[in-house]
């Protein structure tokens, strides 16, 4: 049994999926970014992560959707940093 509040399982994050160039996203990278979001929320920093999550929850998104959307922001920011 999973502990409450630990976030999605490895399978739900796509860790068990194989990756090939025909896949629209890398499931391993997605899982890593989702883990970053969960760690930031657990550790309390940066505060913008929690604020973004709270705003999305207030707007009516589920926690899973809000985490996914927040992870996309982190992924885009990381991609931008790597390309510059």
Secondary structure, 3 states (H helix, E strand, C coil): CCCCCCCCCCCCCCCCCCCCCCCCCCHHHHHHHHHHHHHHHHHCCCHHHHHHHHHHHHCCCCHHHHHHHHHHHHHHHHHHHHHC
